Amino acid sequence: MGVSATVASWGLAMIGLFNIVGSYLSGPLSARWSRKILLSVIYFSRAVVFVIFLWAPLSTVSVLCFGAAMGVLWLSTVPPTAQLVGVMFGNRYLAMLFGFVFLSHQIGAFFGVWLGGKIFAMTGSYLPIWWGSVVLALIASLLHLPIRERLWVARLKMES
């Protein structure tokens, strides 16, 4: 696409650097806001950032800005997700349950990269994966809205 390996590596470095900012800021925000709303906003913001990057002219500035924005949004889902797991299922099994959440994210990441390679091999373009990412981010944003932020364990005990 005409971007040098140096610019691409700086873009990746921006993601890593701004991961710190995003994951740090989302912790206090998830203590103040509804975690499901925060997660919905984060996923919706990812979709917006993808679309802006796809529509913007490809340049050093656009790559670095995209890296910074994605960095803020990438790991910022971890604190509110961990808090949701704790709120919904209690802290007794939080480590194990969040381990399953983390594992499922890694499996999804594997299939996302694998599918990206397959689609590129079939089409010669990454655009279908980029637009698929926009759709998935919008779906994730909507899927978080009906979450009930309350303890499920107590409800289950009351029903039995």
TORKOL-4160 file (C-alpha; in steps of 0.2 Angstrom, whole numbers, padded with zeros to 4 digits, m for minus):
160
<pt num="1" X="0000" Y="0000" Z="0000"/>
<pt num="2" X="0015" Y="0011" Z="m0001"/>
<pt num="3" X="0018" Y="0013" Z="0018"/>
<pt num="4" X="0036" Y="0009" Z="0023"/>
<pt num="5" X="0040" Y="m0004" Z="0035"/>
<pt num="6" X="0047" Y="0009" Z="0047"/>
<pt num="7" X="0030" Y="0018" Z="0047"/>
<pt num="8" X="0021" Y="0002" Z="0049"/>
<pt num="9" X="0032" Y="m0003" Z="0064"/>
<pt num="10" X="0029" Y="0015" Z="0072"/>
<pt num="11" X="0010" Y="0012" Z="0070"/>
<pt num="12" X="0012" Y="m0004" Z="0079"/>
<pt num="13" X="0022" Y="0004" Z="0092"/>
<pt num="14" X="0009" Y="0018" Z="0094"/>
<pt num="15" X="m0004" Y="0004" Z="0098"/>
<pt num="16" X="0007" Y="m0003" Z="0111"/>
<pt num="17" X="0011" Y="0014" Z="0119"/>
<pt num="18" X="m0008" Y="0019" Z="0119"/>
<pt num="19" X="m0013" Y="0002" Z="0126"/>
<pt num="20" X="m0006" Y="0009" Z="0142"/>
<pt num="21" X="m0017" Y="0025" Z="0141"/>
<pt num="22" X="m0033" Y="0016" Z="0136"/>
<pt num="23" X="m0032" Y="0002" Z="0149"/>
<pt num="24" X="m0027" Y="0014" Z="0163"/>
<pt num="25" X="m0041" Y="0026" Z="0159"/>
<pt num="26" X="m0055" Y="0013" Z="0157"/>
<pt num="27" X="m0052" Y="0007" Z="0175"/>
<pt num="28" X="m0058" Y="0023" Z="0183"/>
<pt num="29" X="m0071" Y="0025" Z="0170"/>
<pt num="30" X="m0078" Y="0008" Z="0173"/>
<pt num="31" X="m0080" Y="0012" Z="0191"/>
<pt num="32" X="m0090" Y="0028" Z="0187"/>
<pt num="33" X="m0100" Y="0022" Z="0172"/>
<pt num="34" X="m0110" Y="0007" Z="0168"/>
<pt num="35" X="m0098" Y="m0006" Z="0162"/>
<pt num="36" X="m0109" Y="m0012" Z="0148"/>
<pt num="37" X="m0111" Y="0006" Z="0141"/>
<pt num="38" X="m0093" Y="0009" Z="0142"/>
<pt num="39" X="m0089" Y="m0007" Z="0133"/>
<pt num="40" X="m0102" Y="m0003" Z="0120"/>
<pt num="41" X="m0095" Y="0014" Z="0117"/>
<pt num="42" X="m0077" Y="0007" Z="0116"/>
<pt num="43" X="m0083" Y="m0006" Z="0103"/>
<pt num="44" X="m0093" Y="0007" Z="0093"/>
<pt num="45" X="m0078" Y="0019" Z="0094"/>
<pt num="46" X="m0067" Y="0005" Z="0086"/>
<pt num="47" X="m0079" Y="0004" Z="0072"/>
<pt num="48" X="m0078" Y="0023" Z="0069"/>
<pt num="49" X="m0059" Y="0023" Z="0070"/>
<pt num="50" X="m0059" Y="0008" Z="0057"/>
<pt num="51" X="m0070" Y="0018" Z="0045"/>
<pt num="52" X="m0060" Y="0034" Z="0047"/>
<pt num="53" X="m0044" Y="0025" Z="0043"/>
<pt num="54" X="m0051" Y="0016" Z="0028"/>
<pt num="55" X="m0058" Y="0033" Z="0021"/>
<pt num="56" X="m0043" Y="0044" Z="0026"/>
<pt num="57" X="m0029" Y="0045" Z="0013"/>
<pt num="58" X="m0015" Y="0033" Z="0018"/>
<pt num="59" X="0000" Y="0042" Z="0025"/>
<pt num="60" X="0012" Y="0042" Z="0039"/>
<pt num="61" X="0001" Y="0053" Z="0050"/>
<pt num="62" X="m0015" Y="0043" Z="0046"/>
<pt num="63" X="m0005" Y="0027" Z="0051"/>
<pt num="64" X="0001" Y="0035" Z="0067"/>
<pt num="65" X="m0016" Y="0042" Z="0072"/>
<pt num="66" X="m0024" Y="0025" Z="0069"/>
<pt num="67" X="m0011" Y="0017" Z="0079"/>
<pt num="68" X="m0014" Y="0029" Z="0094"/>
<pt num="69" X="m0033" Y="0028" Z="0093"/>
<pt num="70" X="m0033" Y="0009" Z="0091"/>
<pt num="71" X="m0021" Y="0008" Z="0106"/>
<pt num="72" X="m0032" Y="0018" Z="0117"/>
<pt num="73" X="m0047" Y="0006" Z="0112"/>
<pt num="74" X="m0038" Y="m0010" Z="0111"/>
<pt num="75" X="m0035" Y="m0016" Z="0129"/>
<pt num="76" X="m0047" Y="m0003" Z="0136"/>
<pt num="77" X="m0060" Y="m0017" Z="0136"/>
<pt num="78" X="m0051" Y="m0027" Z="0149"/>
<pt num="79" X="m0055" Y="m0018" Z="0166"/>
<pt num="80" X="m0074" Y="m0016" Z="0162"/>
<pt num="81" X="m0075" Y="m0034" Z="0156"/>
<pt num="82" X="m0066" Y="m0040" Z="0172"/>
<pt num="83" X="m0077" Y="m0029" Z="0183"/>
<pt num="84" X="m0093" Y="m0036" Z="0174"/>
<pt num="85" X="m0087" Y="m0054" Z="0177"/>
<pt num="86" X="m0085" Y="m0050" Z="0195"/>
<pt num="87" X="m0102" Y="m0041" Z="0196"/>
<pt num="88" X="m0111" Y="m0054" Z="0187"/>
<pt num="89" X="m0103" Y="m0070" Z="0195"/>
<pt num="90" X="m0095" Y="m0064" Z="0211"/>
<pt num="91" X="m0077" Y="m0063" Z="0215"/>
<pt num="92" X="m0075" Y="m0081" Z="0221"/>
<pt num="93" X="m0072" Y="m0088" Z="0204"/>
<pt num="94" X="m0067" Y="m0072" Z="0195"/>
<pt num="95" X="m0049" Y="m0078" Z="0191"/>
<pt num="96" X="m0056" Y="m0094" Z="0183"/>
<pt num="97" X="m0070" Y="m0086" Z="0174"/>
<pt num="98" X="m0059" Y="m0071" Z="0167"/>
<pt num="99" X="m0047" Y="m0084" Z="0162"/>
<pt num="100" X="m0061" Y="m0092" Z="0151"/>
<pt num="101" X="m0065" Y="m0074" Z="0144"/>
<pt num="102" X="m0046" Y="m0071" Z="0140"/>
<pt num="103" X="m0045" Y="m0088" Z="0132"/>
<pt num="104" X="m0060" Y="m0085" Z="0121"/>
<pt num="105" X="m0052" Y="m0068" Z="0115"/>
<pt num="106" X="m0036" Y="m0077" Z="0111"/>
<pt num="107" X="m0046" Y="m0090" Z="0101"/>
<pt num="108" X="m0055" Y="m0076" Z="0092"/>
<pt num="109" X="m0039" Y="m0067" Z="0088"/>
<pt num="110" X="m0032" Y="m0083" Z="0081"/>
<pt num="111" X="m0047" Y="m0086" Z="0069"/>
<pt num="112" X="m0047" Y="m0067" Z="0065"/>
<pt num="113" X="m0029" Y="m0068" Z="0059"/>
<pt num="114" X="m0031" Y="m0085" Z="0050"/>
<pt num="115" X="m0047" Y="m0079" Z="0042"/>
<pt num="116" X="m0038" Y="m0063" Z="0036"/>
<pt num="117" X="m0025" Y="m0073" Z="0028"/>
<pt num="118" X="m0037" Y="m0084" Z="0020"/>
<pt num="119" X="m0047" Y="m0070" Z="0013"/>
<pt num="120" X="m0032" Y="m0061" Z="0007"/>
<pt num="121" X="m0026" Y="m0077" Z="m0002"/>
<pt num="122" X="m0043" Y="m0078" Z="m0010"/>
<pt num="123" X="m0046" Y="m0060" Z="m0015"/>
<pt num="124" X="m0029" Y="m0051" Z="m0015"/>
<pt num="125" X="m0036" Y="m0038" Z="m0003"/>
<pt num="126" X="m0037" Y="m0035" Z="0016"/>
<pt num="127" X="m0053" Y="m0023" Z="0013"/>
<pt num="128" X="m0065" Y="m0037" Z="0016"/>
<pt num="129" X="m0057" Y="m0040" Z="0033"/>
<pt num="130" X="m0057" Y="m0022" Z="0037"/>
<pt num="131" X="m0075" Y="m0020" Z="0034"/>
<pt num="132" X="m0079" Y="m0036" Z="0043"/>
<pt num="133" X="m0070" Y="m0029" Z="0058"/>
<pt num="134" X="m0081" Y="m0013" Z="0057"/>
<pt num="135" X="m0097" Y="m0025" Z="0056"/>
<pt num="136" X="m0090" Y="m0035" Z="0071"/>
<pt num="137" X="m0087" Y="m0020" Z="0081"/>
<pt num="138" X="m0104" Y="m0013" Z="0078"/>
<pt num="139" X="m0112" Y="m0030" Z="0083"/>
<pt num="140" X="m0101" Y="m0031" Z="0099"/>
<pt num="141" X="m0107" Y="m0013" Z="0103"/>
<pt num="142" X="m0125" Y="m0019" Z="0102"/>
<pt num="143" X="m0123" Y="m0035" Z="0111"/>
<pt num="144" X="m0116" Y="m0027" Z="0126"/>
<pt num="145" X="m0132" Y="m0016" Z="0128"/>
<pt num="146" X="m0144" Y="m0029" Z="0135"/>
<pt num="147" X="m0132" Y="m0035" Z="0148"/>
<pt num="148" X="m0139" Y="m0035" Z="0166"/>
<pt num="149" X="m0126" Y="m0029" Z="0178"/>
<pt num="150" X="m0131" Y="m0039" Z="0193"/>
<pt num="151" X="m0126" Y="m0054" Z="0202"/>
<pt num="152" X="m0132" Y="m0070" Z="0193"/>
<pt num="153" X="m0126" Y="m0081" Z="0207"/>
<pt num="154" X="m0138" Y="m0074" Z="0219"/>
<pt num="155" X="m0152" Y="m0075" Z="0207"/>
<pt num="156" X="m0148" Y="m0094" Z="0203"/>
<pt num="157" X="m0148" Y="m0098" Z="0222"/>
<pt num="158" X="m0165" Y="m0090" Z="0224"/>
<pt num="159" X="m0172" Y="m0100" Z="0209"/>
<pt num="160" X="m0166" Y="m0116" Z="0216"/>
